[in-house]
Amino acid sequence: MQISIVGCGWLGLPLAINLQESGHNIIATCRSQQKADKLTQLGLNAECFELGDELEHGRIAKLFTSKVLVLNVPVGRKSPNTGHFAQHMQALLKFAANSQIQNLIFISTTSVYGDNSGIVTEHTQPDPQTQSGQINLAVEALVKESFTSRSTIIRAAGLVGKDRHPANYLAGKIGLLNPDNVVNLIHQDDVICAIKTVIERDIWGQTLHLSALEHPTRAQYYTWAAENLGLSAPIFTHGTGVALGKKIDATRSLQLMGLSLKYPSPFDMLRQ
């Protein structure tokens, strides 16, 4: 199967390699020619592309000859193009809907739920508080408008991998707030497996959650993680010991995909 992946960075590149190793023909994009050259060296059919580029350009046209299009383009918090993100995505989606693309996956985020507290399921009403969450929710609506039942949206929790962990950014900091809020994390390997499953099992017309099934508190988990990573422990403000905040429930989504997580607990993610 030919699959186009827009955005071959931290998540998109290992996804592209995994799908390629499974026999799929991958067209991959990145934002610099230097990166495109590296992708080509890995055997990928790579093109330099950025949201807002002319979609009818000859070298871009092949993106829209695939059966499946995966949109893995994070909203840049400090990018000058952030304000035009949804507009550019809308143009891309309309173009894709009139091309050979049959199905589409959009990698969204659980930040669309904002400050919701308690158990959050796929049926919980989104209430984004951040610009990123608001833009992702707007793009989700555009995806559904352009591809209806031919698309699937994946709302991923905080991403963790062997070279990426939130504890690295919190280490040594003092006075951290919300010690009792639970963490919602998902490992890179499990996201890749889920995307591959959606494609190969034709799971379309869905909004899916991806999150580990265990939700320790911030103070509990990041203190433990810092120790295991050999980092200075973060210092949190005094808490009540009662778990608070939103708890992303991915049970239904995992059942629908027929998946068991490789890392069902955030603690497993440092026991690789």
C-alpha positions, 0 to 999 in steps of 0.5 A: 500500500502507498502511504503518505506521511506529512511530517517525518520528525520525532514520531513520523520518521520511525513510523515511516521506517516501521511501515516501510519495513512492513512492505508499504511504499512510503512518501515522506515529507519534512521541512528542510532539504537536508532532512529530505536527503537523509530520508532518501538515504534511508530508502524513503521517497522524500520531499521537502514540504511545509504547510502553506506550500503550493499544493499543485506543484509537480514535486508535491503532487505525488503526495496525493497519489497514495491510498492513505495520508497521515497528517502528523504536523504539530502546532508550532507554539512559537512558529510565525505560521501558527496563526495560519495553521488551520487555514493551511490545513483546510487547504490541504484537506480540501485538496486531498479530498479531491485527490486519490487519497482514500483515507486520512489519519490526523494525529491530534492531542488530548489537550483538546480536553483542556482543564476537564477533570475526572475520567475523560472518554472519547465521548467527553466534550472537548474544552481546549484552553490553550492555543494548541488545543483550540487549533487541533480541535478546529483541524479535527472538525475540518478533517471530519468535514472533508473526509467524514467516515473516511478519516480517523483522529488519534488524540494522543496523550503526552509523548514519551520515547527513549530520547524524550521524557518530561522528567528531563524538563522538570528535573531540579525545578522547585515550587512545581504546581499541581502535584496531585494531578495525574499524568497522561502519557503514551510511548512512541512505540505504542503510537506507531503500533496504533497508527499502523493498526488503523491503516492495516485493519481499516479502522475509519470514522473514529476518534481514538484515545492513546494513553497509558492505562495507569495514571500516577500523580505528577509528584509521585511519577516525576520524582521517581522518574528523575531518580531513575534517570539520574537527574535531580528530583523536582520539588513540588508544592505540598499536595493533598495526596488525592489524585486530581485532574483529567484521566484519559481513558483509552480502554474503548479505543484499545478494544476497538483496535484490538491492541494491548499496549507495550507500555501500559504504565508510565513506569514501564516506559523507563524499564526498556 
